[in-house]
């Protein structure tokens, strides 16, 4: 008899037997009864039995297996491509009419502690940066990753390819670590899809043993996929996981925060790449690698819309991401940041970055090739032209409008910061960094022709 905890479980896989053409279903459970001992348990059954097994036994359950057949594990053949890597050179096989398995009803505390021990050496994992940088050469390979959960998407359902009228599901989980803020994990097995529904962004750390690197044509980016080989350890008890957990609490994913940090490094006088609106629109439609997604450009044209004289131009906003700050009902009416990508999301601790009165203004930029509509205007630029937000808010509407007409419909040398689409962000983000008055002659000379 074997008593052990389930650390991995595959969905039943239909196999048509060559001998008589009948359909059988095979399910693999990976069992563990000590930090160093793991073994695979293979169960061949009919459809109804496979369905019952799928419904009643889950990762984290402790089970007892009586009178299984013990065979030598195939270390190099086809089975090793479908099943998790384990420490035992043997495997357990269900024998119909002899083998019995059931939930273990005794004390399970010794076994549940094993769920936090990675199934492979925790020092061999790759960073997300390693995967993103070398993904072309690693495509199709299996790797180990230690990562934090950034977001968990809803499960998507679609008809099974088997034509049996059943549905399959897929769930996408976005991951991050200290080296990169986004890598997509795809889950196809119902067991991992079910587990992921309970994962909490920033709170859960995952050790992923043997996930496959794939290319997602729709996103134009590399992703990792959990397969039958994959074992997922949630909140592993390792030093590396503890360090990542601390980082996860403070990580800031807001695209505006990242763009603001980039803008702070830009010297408008040193920006030499001159483009027109048409070129900016073309760049905004092309997906690029994350490392190449930030750039600054110069454009000669006009500010054709600038809403600094409306009531929403100045408001109380998050001190970290400049996102909206609203009353959190679950926090007793305390004002909190409601941007889930921000490190200050729902933070009411004393050490949080305090909210402040900030400009939140969008505008349109035009030249003879087109218009960039509703782009963000840099906070620093508005401070330079309009003064402190709290003071500007006190001005009369007439004075605000006068400030507006100092900038609108005048020939300008415009500096833009851009975050181009990549595997993390599907849409481009554009910010106006500076607007310097110029002459019509300079606009005519410097602006690229519409064909550029």
C-alpha positions as CSV (number, residue, x, y, z in Angstrom):
1,X,0.0,0.0,0.0
2,X,1.2,3.5,-0.8
3,X,-0.1,6.6,1.0
4,X,0.9,9.9,-0.7
5,X,-0.3,13.4,-1.7
6,X,-1.2,14.3,-5.3
7,X,1.2,17.0,-6.6
8,X,0.2,16.8,-10.3
9,X,-2.8,15.3,-12.2
10,X,-3.4,15.1,-16.0
11,X,-6.8,15.3,-17.7
12,X,-7.9,11.9,-19.0
13,X,-6.4,11.4,-22.4
14,X,-8.3,9.2,-24.9
15,X,-6.3,6.4,-26.6
16,X,-7.6,4.1,-29.3
17,X,-6.2,0.6,-28.7
18,X,-4.4,-0.9,-31.7
19,X,-5.4,-4.4,-30.7
20,X,-9.2,-4.1,-30.9
21,X,-9.9,-0.5,-31.8
22,X,-11.6,0.3,-28.5
23,X,-11.2,3.6,-26.8
24,X,-9.5,3.8,-23.4
25,X,-8.7,6.8,-21.2
26,X,-5.4,7.2,-19.4
27,X,-4.8,9.5,-16.4
28,X,-1.5,10.1,-14.6
29,X,-1.3,11.2,-11.0
30,X,2.1,12.2,-9.6
31,X,2.4,11.2,-5.9
32,X,4.8,12.3,-3.2
33,X,5.3,11.0,0.3
34,X,8.5,12.7,1.3
35,X,10.7,15.6,0.2
36,X,12.8,13.3,-1.9
37,X,10.3,10.6,-3.1
38,X,7.9,11.0,-6.0
39,X,6.4,8.5,-8.3
40,X,3.8,8.5,-11.2
41,X,0.6,6.5,-10.9
42,X,-0.9,5.6,-14.3
43,X,-4.6,4.7,-14.5
44,X,-6.2,3.1,-17.6
45,X,-10.0,3.1,-17.5
46,X,-13.2,3.5,-19.4
47,X,-14.8,6.9,-20.0
48,X,-17.1,6.9,-17.0
49,X,-14.3,5.9,-14.6
50,X,-12.0,8.5,-16.0
51,X,-14.7,11.2,-15.6
52,X,-15.2,10.1,-12.0
53,X,-11.5,10.2,-11.3
54,X,-11.3,13.7,-12.8
55,X,-14.1,14.9,-10.6
56,X,-13.2,13.3,-7.3
57,X,-9.4,13.5,-7.0
58,X,-7.4,16.7,-7.0
59,X,-4.0,18.2,-6.4
60,X,-3.5,18.5,-2.7
61,X,-5.6,15.4,-1.9
62,X,-3.9,12.6,0.1
63,X,-4.8,9.1,-1.3
64,X,-4.0,5.5,-0.6
65,X,-3.2,3.0,-3.3
66,X,-3.5,-0.7,-2.6
67,X,-2.0,-3.5,-4.7
68,X,-0.8,-1.5,-7.7
69,X,1.4,-3.1,-10.3
70,X,4.9,-1.8,-10.1
71,X,6.8,-1.5,-13.3
72,X,10.1,0.0,-14.5
73,X,9.6,3.6,-15.6
74,X,10.5,4.4,-19.3
75,X,13.2,7.0,-18.8
76,X,13.8,7.9,-22.5
77,X,10.6,6.9,-24.4
78,X,7.4,8.6,-25.3
79,X,6.0,8.4,-21.8
80,X,8.7,10.8,-20.5
81,X,7.3,13.5,-22.8
82,X,3.8,13.3,-21.2
83,X,4.5,12.7,-17.6
84,X,6.3,14.8,-14.8
85,X,9.9,14.1,-14.0
86,X,10.0,12.1,-10.7
87,X,12.7,10.7,-8.4
88,X,11.6,7.1,-8.6
89,X,12.9,4.8,-11.4
90,X,9.6,2.8,-11.0
91,X,6.0,3.6,-11.7
92,X,2.6,2.5,-10.3
93,X,0.0,1.1,-12.7
94,X,-3.7,0.5,-11.9
95,X,-4.7,-3.2,-12.4
96,X,-8.4,-3.6,-13.0
97,X,-10.0,-5.9,-10.4
98,X,-6.9,-5.8,-8.1
99,X,-5.8,-2.2,-7.5
100,X,-7.9,-0.1,-5.1
101,X,-7.4,3.6,-4.5
102,X,-9.3,6.0,-2.3
103,X,-8.9,9.2,-0.2
104,X,-6.7,8.7,2.8
105,X,-8.7,9.2,6.0
106,X,-5.8,9.4,8.5
107,X,-3.7,12.4,9.6
108,X,-2.6,14.2,6.5
109,X,-0.5,17.1,8.1
110,X,2.8,15.4,7.2
111,X,1.8,15.2,3.5
112,X,0.3,18.6,3.0
113,X,3.6,20.2,4.0
114,X,5.1,18.6,0.9
115,X,3.0,20.8,-1.4
116,X,5.4,23.7,-0.7
117,X,8.5,21.8,-1.7
118,X,9.4,22.2,-5.4
119,X,9.5,19.0,-7.4
120,X,12.9,19.9,-8.9
121,X,15.9,21.8,-7.6
122,X,14.9,25.3,-6.9
123,X,18.3,26.7,-8.0
124,X,18.0,25.6,-11.6
125,X,15.2,27.9,-12.7
126,X,15.5,30.5,-15.4
127,X,14.5,34.1,-14.9
128,X,11.7,35.6,-17.1
129,X,14.3,37.9,-18.7
130,X,16.4,34.8,-19.7
131,X,13.3,33.4,-21.4
132,X,12.3,36.6,-23.2
133,X,15.8,37.3,-24.4
134,X,16.6,33.7,-25.6
135,X,13.1,32.5,-26.4
136,X,13.9,32.0,-30.1
137,X,16.5,29.4,-29.3
138,X,14.5,27.9,-26.5
139,X,11.2,27.4,-28.5
140,X,9.8,24.0,-27.8
141,X,12.1,23.4,-24.9
142,X,10.9,22.7,-21.3
143,X,12.2,25.0,-18.6
144,X,11.7,25.7,-14.9
145,X,10.5,29.2,-13.7
146,X,10.0,30.9,-10.4
147,X,7.5,33.7,-10.9
148,X,4.8,35.7,-9.1
149,X,1.2,35.9,-10.3
150,X,0.4,39.3,-11.8
151,X,-3.1,38.6,-13.1
152,X,-5.4,35.6,-13.7
153,X,-7.8,35.7,-16.6
154,X,-11.2,34.1,-16.8
155,X,-11.4,30.6,-18.2
156,X,-12.3,30.5,-21.9
157,X,-14.4,27.5,-23.2
158,X,-14.4,26.0,-26.6
159,X,-15.6,22.7,-28.2
160,X,-13.3,19.7,-27.8
161,X,-11.5,18.5,-30.9
162,X,-12.6,14.9,-30.1
163,X,-16.1,15.7,-31.4
164,X,-17.6,14.2,-28.3
165,X,-19.8,17.2,-27.6
166,X,-17.7,18.2,-24.5
167,X,-16.0,21.5,-23.9
168,X,-12.3,22.2,-23.2
169,X,-11.0,25.2,-21.4
170,X,-7.9,27.4,-21.3
171,X,-6.9,30.0,-18.7
172,X,-4.1,32.6,-19.1
173,X,-2.1,33.7,-16.2
174,X,0.3,36.7,-16.4
175,X,3.6,36.2,-14.5
176,X,6.4,38.5,-13.4
177,X,9.7,38.4,-11.4
178,X,12.5,40.8,-10.5
179,X,13.9,40.8,-14.1
180,X,10.7,41.3,-16.2
181,X,7.2,42.4,-15.5
182,X,5.3,40.1,-17.9
183,X,5.3,36.5,-19.2
184,X,2.1,34.7,-20.2
185,X,1.4,31.2,-18.9
186,X,-1.3,29.1,-20.6
187,X,-3.1,26.4,-18.7
188,X,-5.1,23.8,-20.6
189,X,-5.7,21.0,-18.0
190,X,-8.9,21.3,-16.0
191,X,-7.0,20.7,-12.8
192,X,-4.5,23.6,-13.2
193,X,-7.4,25.8,-14.5
194,X,-9.3,25.1,-11.3
195,X,-6.2,25.8,-9.1
196,X,-5.5,29.1,-10.8
197,X,-9.0,30.4,-10.0
198,X,-7.7,30.7,-6.4
199,X,-4.4,32.4,-7.1
200,X,-4.1,36.0,-5.9
201,X,-2.1,38.6,-7.9
202,X,1.1,39.6,-6.0
203,X,0.3,37.2,-3.2
204,X,1.0,33.8,-4.9
205,X,4.5,32.7,-6.0
206,X,4.7,29.7,-8.4
207,X,7.6,27.3,-9.1
208,X,6.8,25.9,-12.5
209,X,8.7,22.7,-13.3
210,X,8.8,21.8,-17.0
211,X,6.7,24.4,-18.7
212,X,7.1,24.5,-22.5
213,X,8.2,27.7,-24.4
214,X,5.8,28.4,-27.3
215,X,5.2,31.2,-29.7
216,X,1.8,32.9,-29.7
217,X,1.0,34.0,-33.3
218,X,-1.9,36.2,-32.2
219,X,0.2,38.2,-29.7
220,X,3.4,38.0,-31.6
221,X,5.2,37.0,-28.5
222,X,6.6,34.0,-26.7
223,X,4.6,32.4,-23.9
224,X,5.0,29.3,-21.6
225,X,2.5,26.5,-21.6
226,X,1.8,24.0,-18.8
227,X,1.6,20.4,-20.2
228,X,1.3,16.9,-18.8
229,X,5.0,17.2,-17.7
230,X,4.4,20.3,-15.7
231,X,4.3,20.4,-11.9
232,X,3.2,23.6,-10.2
233,X,4.3,24.4,-6.6
234,X,2.3,27.3,-5.1
235,X,4.2,29.5,-2.6
236,X,7.3,27.3,-2.4
237,X,9.2,27.3,0.8
238,X,12.6,28.6,-0.5
239,X,14.8,31.7,0.0
240,X,14.3,32.7,-3.6
241,X,10.6,32.5,-3.4
242,X,10.6,34.7,-0.2
243,X,12.7,37.3,-1.9
244,X,10.3,37.3,-4.9
245,X,7.3,37.6,-2.6
246,X,8.8,40.8,-1.1
247,X,9.5,42.2,-4.6
248,X,5.9,41.3,-5.7
249,X,4.4,43.5,-3.0
250,X,6.2,46.6,-4.3
251,X,6.3,46.0,-8.1
252,X,4.7,48.7,-10.2
253,X,3.2,47.6,-13.6
254,X,1.3,50.7,-14.5
255,X,2.1,51.7,-18.1
256,X,1.8,55.3,-17.1
257,X,4.3,54.9,-14.3
258,X,6.7,53.2,-16.6
259,X,6.2,55.9,-19.2
260,X,6.6,58.6,-16.5
261,X,9.9,57.1,-15.5
262,X,11.1,57.1,-19.1
263,X,10.0,60.7,-19.6
264,X,12.1,61.7,-16.6
265,X,15.2,60.6,-18.5
266,X,14.4,62.5,-21.7
267,X,16.1,65.8,-22.6
268,X,13.9,67.3,-25.4
269,X,16.8,69.2,-26.9
270,X,18.6,65.9,-27.5
271,X,15.7,64.1,-29.3
272,X,16.9,63.9,-32.9
273,X,14.4,61.5,-34.6
274,X,11.8,63.6,-36.4
275,X,8.5,62.0,-37.5
276,X,5.1,63.0,-38.6
277,X,1.7,61.9,-37.3
278,X,1.4,59.3,-40.0
279,X,4.7,57.7,-38.9
280,X,3.6,57.7,-35.3
281,X,0.3,56.0,-36.2
282,X,2.2,53.3,-38.2
283,X,4.6,52.6,-35.3
284,X,1.7,52.4,-32.9
285,X,0.3,49.5,-34.9
286,X,3.4,47.3,-34.9
287,X,4.2,44.9,-32.0
288,X,7.8,45.1,-30.9
289,X,10.0,43.4,-28.3
290,X,9.6,44.7,-24.8
291,X,13.2,45.9,-24.6
292,X,12.6,48.1,-27.7
293,X,9.2,49.4,-26.8
294,X,10.2,52.8,-25.3
295,X,11.3,55.6,-27.5
296,X,11.2,59.4,-27.9
297,X,10.5,61.4,-31.1
298,X,10.1,64.9,-32.3
299,X,7.1,66.2,-34.3
300,X,6.4,69.6,-35.9
301,X,2.8,70.4,-35.8
302,X,0.0,71.9,-33.6
303,X,-1.9,71.2,-30.4
304,X,-5.5,71.2,-31.7
305,X,-7.3,70.3,-28.5
306,X,-6.2,70.8,-24.8
307,X,-8.8,70.4,-22.1
308,X,-7.2,72.3,-19.3
309,X,-10.2,74.5,-18.7
310,X,-12.6,71.7,-17.7
311,X,-13.3,70.7,-14.1
312,X,-11.6,67.3,-14.4
313,X,-8.2,68.8,-15.4
314,X,-7.1,68.8,-11.8
315,X,-8.1,66.0,-9.3
316,X,-6.8,63.9,-6.4
317,X,-4.8,61.1,-7.8
318,X,-2.5,58.3,-6.7
319,X,1.0,59.5,-5.9
320,X,2.6,56.4,-7.5
321,X,0.8,55.9,-10.8
322,X,-1.3,59.1,-11.2
323,X,-4.4,56.9,-11.4
324,X,-7.8,57.6,-10.0
325,X,-8.1,57.7,-6.2
326,X,-11.6,56.7,-5.0
327,X,-13.4,55.8,-1.8
328,X,-12.9,52.1,-1.0
329,X,-16.1,50.9,0.6
330,X,-14.4,47.8,2.1
331,X,-11.9,50.0,3.8
332,X,-14.4,52.1,5.8
333,X,-14.5,54.9,3.4
334,X,-10.7,55.3,3.1
335,X,-9.5,56.7,-0.2
336,X,-7.5,54.2,-2.2
337,X,-5.8,53.8,-5.6
338,X,-8.1,51.6,-7.8
339,X,-5.5,50.9,-10.5
340,X,-4.8,47.1,-10.2
341,X,-1.5,47.5,-12.0
342,X,-0.2,50.0,-9.4
343,X,1.9,48.9,-6.4
344,X,-0.3,51.1,-4.2
345,X,-3.6,49.3,-5.3
346,X,-6.0,49.3,-2.4
347,X,-3.1,50.2,0.0
348,X,-4.2,51.9,3.2
349,X,-0.9,51.4,5.1
350,X,0.7,54.4,6.8
351,X,3.9,54.1,4.6
352,X,2.0,54.4,1.3
353,X,2.8,57.2,-1.2
354,X,0.3,59.9,-0.4
355,X,-2.2,61.0,-3.0
356,X,-1.9,64.6,-4.4
357,X,-3.7,67.1,-6.6
358,X,-2.4,66.4,-10.1
359,X,-3.2,67.4,-13.7
360,X,-4.9,64.8,-15.7
361,X,-5.2,66.3,-19.2
362,X,-5.4,64.8,-22.7
363,X,-5.0,66.6,-26.0
364,X,-4.9,66.2,-29.7
365,X,-1.8,66.8,-31.9
366,X,-2.1,67.4,-35.6
367,X,0.0,68.0,-38.7
368,X,-0.8,67.8,-42.4
369,X,-0.7,64.0,-42.3
370,X,-3.3,63.4,-39.5
371,X,-4.2,63.7,-35.9
372,X,-3.1,61.9,-32.7
373,X,-6.3,62.0,-30.6
374,X,-6.6,62.1,-26.8
375,X,-2.9,61.5,-25.9
376,X,-1.7,62.0,-22.3
377,X,0.0,65.3,-21.5
378,X,3.1,65.0,-19.2
379,X,2.5,66.2,-15.7
380,X,5.9,67.9,-15.7
381,X,5.1,69.8,-18.9
382,X,1.9,71.1,-17.5
383,X,3.6,72.1,-14.3
384,X,6.1,74.1,-16.3
385,X,3.5,75.9,-18.4
386,X,0.6,76.2,-15.9
387,X,2.2,76.1,-12.4
388,X,1.2,73.8,-9.5
389,X,-2.0,71.9,-10.0
390,X,-3.6,73.0,-6.8
391,X,-2.9,76.7,-7.6
392,X,-4.2,76.3,-11.2
393,X,-7.4,74.8,-9.9
394,X,-8.2,78.0,-8.1
395,X,-7.9,80.2,-11.2
396,X,-11.0,81.5,-12.9
397,X,-12.3,79.8,-16.0
398,X,-11.4,82.8,-18.1
399,X,-7.8,82.7,-16.9
400,X,-7.6,78.9,-17.6
401,X,-8.9,79.5,-21.1
402,X,-6.3,82.2,-21.6
403,X,-3.5,79.7,-20.7
404,X,-5.0,77.3,-23.1
405,X,-4.8,79.6,-26.1
406,X,-1.1,80.2,-25.4
407,X,-0.6,76.6,-26.6
408,X,-3.4,75.7,-28.9
409,X,-3.2,76.2,-32.7
410,X,0.3,77.6,-32.5
411,X,3.2,76.1,-34.5
412,X,5.1,73.9,-32.1
413,X,8.1,71.7,-31.8
414,X,6.6,68.7,-30.0
415,X,8.5,66.0,-28.1
416,X,6.6,62.7,-27.6
417,X,7.4,59.6,-25.5
418,X,6.0,56.4,-26.8
419,X,5.4,52.9,-25.4
420,X,4.9,50.7,-28.4
421,X,2.8,47.5,-28.4
422,X,4.5,44.4,-27.1
423,X,3.6,41.0,-25.6
424,X,2.5,42.8,-22.5
425,X,0.5,45.7,-23.9
426,X,-1.5,45.4,-27.1
427,X,-2.0,49.1,-27.5
428,X,0.5,51.9,-27.8
429,X,0.7,54.6,-25.2
430,X,1.8,58.1,-26.2
431,X,2.6,61.1,-24.0
432,X,3.4,64.7,-24.9
433,X,6.6,65.6,-23.1
434,X,7.2,69.2,-24.2
435,X,5.8,71.8,-26.5
436,X,8.1,74.6,-27.6
437,X,6.8,77.4,-29.8
438,X,8.4,77.6,-33.3
439,X,7.8,79.3,-36.6
440,X,5.8,78.2,-39.7
441,X,9.1,78.3,-41.6
442,X,10.7,75.7,-39.3
443,X,7.6,73.5,-39.4
444,X,7.7,73.6,-43.2
445,X,11.4,72.8,-43.4
446,X,11.6,70.2,-40.6
447,X,8.4,68.2,-40.9
448,X,8.9,65.0,-42.9
449,X,6.8,64.6,-46.1
450,X,3.6,62.6,-45.8
451,X,5.3,59.6,-47.6
452,X,7.8,59.1,-44.7
